[in-house]
Amino acid sequence: MKSGREAEAIARILLHDSDAQNRAQICADLKSAAKSGSIVVTADNGRQANALLRGQTFDLVLLDLDGIDDIGLPREEAMPRLVRMSGAALVIFLSKDTSVSLSVAAMQAGAHDLMGKPIEVNQMMSRIQNLGRRHGLANAFCGVPHAEERLPKPANVPANSVQPAMFPRREPQILPMWQQEQRIIEDAIAKFSGNIAQAAAALEISPSTIYRKRQIWEQMAVVRKGAA
């Protein structure tokens, strides 16, 4: 959302999807899950999306990379151009291709995330809200509870009861926080056969965060090796 606008303000959303059926479904899902009163403007081709970005201001922009060829630019040039035209909006690219190379290109173009199609509404709204939280817009886009808020609450346990599972016989080794984070992320990547975009989606973080952390870990490994 633009600077100076209240976090509680109604969001303006641009949805571009070249597939009419997908566009209608995502639009309906957005209107159902987004904050009451939010405005969803749709575009069915790249040129129309380009024109809307040129003439209007949005808070959230969803752009279908599979339908921007009509802009007349190679994809690697069209992506950063569309991001620049989106101004201060949160930008999420949509694509059937969730390869590492496209994820990297999307992040380098300045997008906040890349989501694989077909879109699942709960996952989409959760990721949008996570992006909103990072940018101080937690309540702007949707009323879907944050992932942590959707976790089941533990049942009430009497104060004098003893739950064996709560007291393991041997305390697990406590690793530094960065190593625990690294293990979680690398396990997720392995689970999705190396697909960083899918791992990021499951972890509800952006692919760019994974790439950045991996670079930091590699630098730390070099430093530790040199100090050994």
NORNOR-V667876 format. One record per residue. N is the residue number from 0. RES is the residue in one letter. PHI is phi in whole degrees, -180 to 180 (999 if undefined). Layout:
N & RES & PHI
N & RES & PHI
//
This chain:
0 & M & 999
1 & K & -73
2 & S & -62
3 & G & 90
4 & R & -94
5 & E & -65
6 & A & -62
7 & E & -85
8 & A & -63
9 & I & -68
10 & A & -86
11 & R & -107
12 & I & -121
13 & L & -104
14 & L & -115
15 & H & -116
16 & D & -148
17 & S & -74
18 & D & -93
19 & A & -59
20 & Q & -68
21 & N & -62
22 & R & -61
23 & A & -64
24 & Q & -68
25 & I & -64
26 & C & -60
27 & A & -63
28 & D & -64
29 & L & -63
30 & K & -64
31 & S & -76
32 & A & -96
33 & A & -71
34 & K & -58
35 & S & -54
36 & G & 93
37 & S & -61
38 & I & -104
39 & V & -113
40 & V & -106
41 & T & -110
42 & A & -136
43 & D & -102
44 & N & -153
45 & G & -64
46 & R & -64
47 & Q & -66
48 & A & -61
49 & N & -59
50 & A & -66
51 & L & -65
52 & L & -66
53 & R & -70
54 & G & -104
55 & Q & -134
56 & T & -114
57 & F & -126
58 & D & -100
59 & L & -137
60 & V & -126
61 & L & -111
62 & L & -121
63 & D & -84
64 & L & -68
65 & D & -78
66 & G & -133
67 & I & -115
68 & D & -63
69 & D & -73
70 & I & -68
71 & G & 92
72 & L & -126
73 & P & -59
74 & R & -55
75 & E & -66
76 & E & -93
77 & A & -68
78 & M & -60
79 & P & -63
80 & R & -64
81 & L & -64
82 & V & -64
83 & R & -62
84 & M & -69
85 & S & -77
86 & G & 62
87 & A & -91
88 & A & -68
89 & L & -75
90 & V & -116
91 & I & -123
92 & F & -86
93 & L & -115
94 & S & -166
95 & K & -72
96 & D & -91
97 & T & -118
98 & S & -65
99 & V & -60
100 & S & -63
101 & L & -71
102 & S & -61
103 & V & -64
104 & A & -61
105 & A & -65
106 & M & -68
107 & Q & -65
108 & A & -74
109 & G & 106
110 & A & -69
111 & H & -85
112 & D & -167
113 & L & -128
114 & M & -115
115 & G & -78
116 & K & -97
117 & P & -72
118 & I & -87
119 & E & -104
120 & V & -61
121 & N & -64
122 & Q & -65
123 & M & -62
124 & M & -67
125 & S & -64
126 & R & -70
127 & I & -64
128 & Q & -67
129 & N & -61
130 & L & -62
131 & G & -62
132 & R & -62
133 & R & -64
134 & H & -106
135 & G & 74
136 & L & -125
137 & A & -57
138 & N & -104
139 & A & -79
140 & F & -104
141 & C & -155
142 & G & -102
143 & V & -68
144 & P & -57
145 & H & -62
146 & A & -52
147 & E & -66
148 & E & -76
149 & R & -90
150 & L & -67
151 & P & -63
152 & K & -78
153 & P & -65
154 & A & -67
155 & N & -64
156 & V & -117
157 & P & -53
158 & A & -62
159 & N & -93
160 & S & -86
161 & V & -118
162 & Q & -102
163 & P & -53
164 & A & -64
165 & M & -80
166 & F & -129
167 & P & -64
168 & R & -66
169 & R & -128
170 & E & -67
171 & P & -69
172 & Q & -65
173 & I & -94
174 & L & -93
175 & P & -56
176 & M & -57
177 & W & -65
178 & Q & -73
179 & Q & -66
180 & E & -64
181 & Q & -62
182 & R & -63
183 & I & -61
184 & I & -67
185 & E & -67
186 & D & -64
187 & A & -66
188 & I & -63
189 & A & -64
190 & K & -63
191 & F & -101
192 & S & 54
193 & G & 87
194 & N & -81
195 & I & -68
196 & A & -62
197 & Q & -70
198 & A & -63
199 & A & -63
200 & A & -63
201 & A & -65
202 & L & -85
203 & E & 60
204 & I & -132
205 & S & -88
206 & P & -57
207 & S & -62
208 & T & -64
209 & I & -65
210 & Y & -61
211 & R & -65
212 & K & -66
213 & R & -61
214 & Q & -63
215 & I & -64
216 & W & -65
217 & E & -63
218 & Q & -65
219 & M & -65
220 & A & -64
221 & V & -64
222 & V & -63
223 & R & -65
224 & K & -66
225 & G & -70
226 & A & -82
227 & A & -73
//
